Amino acid sequence: MDKAFFIDTTVCTACRGCQVACKQWHDLPAEKTTNRGTIENPPDLSFDTYKLVRFREQVVDNKLHWLFFPEQCRHCISPPCQDTAGDPGAIYTDPATGSVQYTAETRFLNADEIIASCPYNIPRKSADGTLAKCDMCIDRVQNGLLPACVQTCPTGAMNFGDKDKMRKLADQRLAEVKKTHPKAQLIDPDDVRVIYLVAFDPKLYYEHAMASASDVGLTRHLALKKMVRPLGEMVSRLI
């Protein structure tokens, strides 16, 4: 069955255990950072950082709030990056989990075009153009284990399981949170396999927290490109 994450930001404490666990499991090197006056470090995702807990100080209704957002690939149900790549040997959706997987073959693709196609600004490239991002810890999941970030989370902010069960859990938790935070919402729950619950406007957490209205045009463009591609390939074979 399709798998999914449910990330409840209302109980996240920004301990960054998920961020460290991701690094450890994937054997990713540390990055040299500097004190930027925030616990958000490194400053962004990278080829060597698949998960990053974003931190924002926001004033809402005259009260200061610390908003935490464990950023990662959303494993879109209809992934624009996969459509843009058009190469199943480089980017594909795993049929057992629904996770979007990148391979070393991405180095032969147009990395910048693929990055630009992502409405959440997720993929990152190395010096040779190879792309990387969260892989849903597919090797762990295939062996009956939870993703490293979920296994590590001490507060229950990170949850993982069958997609329908995660959506049910998200809806139940949303109803509870709305009692104290009427503007609480789930972010793009029908389009992704990483469902976030936020208490306030998603844009207060991070500018790319949710897909923007302009992405509707992008989706249409990619759908047309997907339809036209087979015709182009057929013509090239004839030539």
C-alpha positions in Angstrom: 0.0 0.0 0.0 1.0 3.6 -0.5 2.9 5.0 2.5 2.8 8.5 3.9 4.1 10.8 6.6 2.0 12.9 8.9 4.0 15.7 10.4 2.3 17.5 13.3 4.2 20.8 13.7 2.2 21.8 16.7 4.1 19.3 18.8 7.5 19.8 17.2 10.1 21.2 19.6 12.8 21.7 16.9 15.1 19.3 18.7 16.4 18.4 15.2 16.7 14.7 16.1 15.0 13.9 12.8 17.6 16.0 11.0 20.5 14.2 12.7 19.0 10.8 12.2 18.6 11.4 8.5 22.3 12.3 8.3 23.3 9.3 10.2 21.2 6.7 8.3 22.2 8.0 4.9 25.9 8.5 5.9 25.9 12.1 4.8 28.7 14.4 5.7 28.3 17.3 8.1 28.3 20.8 6.6 30.4 23.7 7.9 28.0 26.3 9.3 28.2 29.7 11.0 26.2 31.3 13.8 23.4 33.1 12.0 21.4 34.0 15.1 18.9 31.1 14.7 18.8 27.4 15.5 18.0 26.8 11.8 21.3 25.4 10.7 22.5 24.7 8.0 20.7 27.6 6.2 19.1 25.4 3.6 18.7 21.9 2.1 21.6 20.7 0.1 22.9 17.6 -1.8 24.1 16.4 1.6 21.1 17.5 3.7 17.8 15.9 3.0 16.0 17.2 6.0 16.1 20.6 7.7 14.1 21.9 10.6 13.1 25.4 9.7 12.7 28.0 12.5 10.7 31.2 12.3 9.8 33.8 15.0 6.4 35.2 14.0 4.0 37.6 15.7 0.4 36.4 15.4 -2.4 38.3 17.1 0.1 40.3 19.0 1.8 37.2 20.4 5.3 35.9 19.6 5.3 32.3 18.3 8.2 30.0 17.5 7.2 28.1 14.4 9.0 24.9 13.5 8.8 23.1 10.2 10.7 19.8 9.5 11.3 20.4 5.8 11.7 17.4 3.4 10.6 16.1 0.0 6.8 15.7 -0.1 6.8 12.6 -2.4 4.1 14.1 -4.6 1.3 11.8 -5.8 1.8 13.3 -9.3 5.5 14.4 -9.0 6.4 17.3 -11.4 10.1 16.4 -11.1 9.4 13.0 -12.5 7.3 14.4 -15.3 10.0 16.9 -16.1 12.7 14.3 -16.1 10.9 11.9 -18.4 13.4 9.2 -17.6 12.3 6.3 -15.4 15.9 5.3 -15.0 16.6 8.5 -13.2 13.4 9.5 -11.4 10.6 7.1 -10.7 7.8 6.4 -8.2 8.3 3.2 -6.2 5.1 1.1 -6.8 5.1 -0.4 -3.3 5.4 2.8 -1.3 4.6 5.6 -3.6 7.9 7.3 -2.7 9.7 9.3 -5.4 13.1 7.9 -6.0 16.2 9.6 -7.6 19.1 7.6 -9.0 22.7 8.5 -10.1 21.3 8.8 -13.6 19.9 12.2 -12.7 23.4 13.6 -13.5 22.5 13.3 -17.2 19.4 15.4 -16.9 18.7 19.1 -16.8 19.1 19.6 -13.0 18.0 23.2 -13.0 14.8 22.5 -14.9 13.9 19.7 -12.5 14.6 21.8 -9.5 12.5 24.6 -10.9 9.6 22.2 -11.5 9.3 21.4 -7.8 6.6 23.5 -6.2 8.3 23.0 -2.8 11.8 23.8 -3.9 13.3 20.5 -2.7 15.8 18.8 -5.0 19.4 19.8 -4.7 22.3 19.1 -7.0 26.0 18.2 -6.6 28.9 19.7 -8.6 28.3 17.2 -11.4 24.6 17.8 -11.6 23.4 14.7 -9.7 20.2 15.3 -7.8 19.4 14.2 -4.3 16.6 14.5 -1.7 14.7 12.5 0.9 14.1 8.9 -0.3 11.6 8.0 2.4 14.3 5.7 3.9 13.1 3.2 1.4 15.6 0.6 2.4 14.3 0.7 6.0 10.7 0.7 5.0 11.2 -2.3 2.7 12.5 -4.2 5.7 9.6 -3.3 8.0 11.3 -0.4 9.8 10.2 3.2 10.2 12.1 6.0 8.4 15.0 7.1 10.6 13.4 10.5 11.3 10.2 9.0 12.5 11.9 6.4 14.6 13.9 9.2 16.3 11.2 11.8 17.0 10.6 12.1 20.8 7.3 14.0 20.7 5.2 12.2 18.1 5.5 15.0 15.6 6.7 12.6 13.0 4.3 9.7 12.0 4.5 7.2 9.2 2.3 4.4 7.8 -0.3 3.4 5.2 -1.5 6.6 3.4 -5.2 6.2 4.3 -4.3 5.7 8.0 -2.0 8.7 8.0 -4.8 10.9 6.4 -7.3 9.7 9.1 -4.8 10.5 11.8 -4.2 13.9 10.3 -7.9 14.7 10.1 -8.4 13.7 13.7 -5.5 15.7 14.9 -6.6 18.7 12.8 -10.1 18.7 14.5 -8.4 18.7 17.9 -6.0 21.6 17.1 -8.8 23.7 15.6 -10.4 24.0 19.0 -7.6 26.3 20.1 -6.2 27.4 16.7 -9.2 28.0 14.3 -6.8 28.7 11.3 -5.1 25.4 11.6 -4.9 23.4 8.4 -3.3 20.4 6.6 -1.0 21.4 3.8 -1.9 20.1 0.3 -3.1 16.8 1.8 -4.6 15.5 -1.5 -1.5 16.1 -3.5 1.4 14.7 -1.4 2.5 11.8 0.8 4.0 14.1 3.4 1.1 15.8 5.1 1.8 18.7 7.4 -0.4 20.1 10.1 0.2 23.8 10.9 -1.6 26.0 13.4 -1.2 29.2 11.4 -0.8 30.3 7.8 1.7 28.0 6.1 3.6 30.9 4.6 4.6 32.0 8.1 6.6 28.8 8.5 8.4 28.9 5.2 7.7 30.5 1.8 7.7 27.1 0.0 5.7 25.3 2.7 2.7 24.9 0.3 2.3 24.9 -3.4 1.4 28.4 -4.7 -1.4 29.3 -7.1 1.2 29.7 -9.9 1.9 26.0 -9.7 -1.5 25.3 -11.3 -0.1 26.7 -14.5 3.1 24.6 -14.0 1.0 21.4 -13.5 -0.9 22.1 -16.8 2.4 22.7 -18.6 3.8 19.5 -17.3 0.7 17.5 -18.2 0.9 18.9 -21.8 4.6 18.1 -22.0 3.8 14.5 -20.8 1.2 14.1 -23.6 3.5 15.5 -26.3 6.7 13.6 -25.3 5.6 10.2 -26.8 4.9 11.8 -30.1 8.3 13.5 -30.1 10.0 10.2 -29.3 8.1 8.4 -32.1 9.1 11.1 -34.6 12.8 10.9 -33.5 12.7 7.1 -34.1 11.3 7.6 -37.6 14.0 10.1 -38.4 
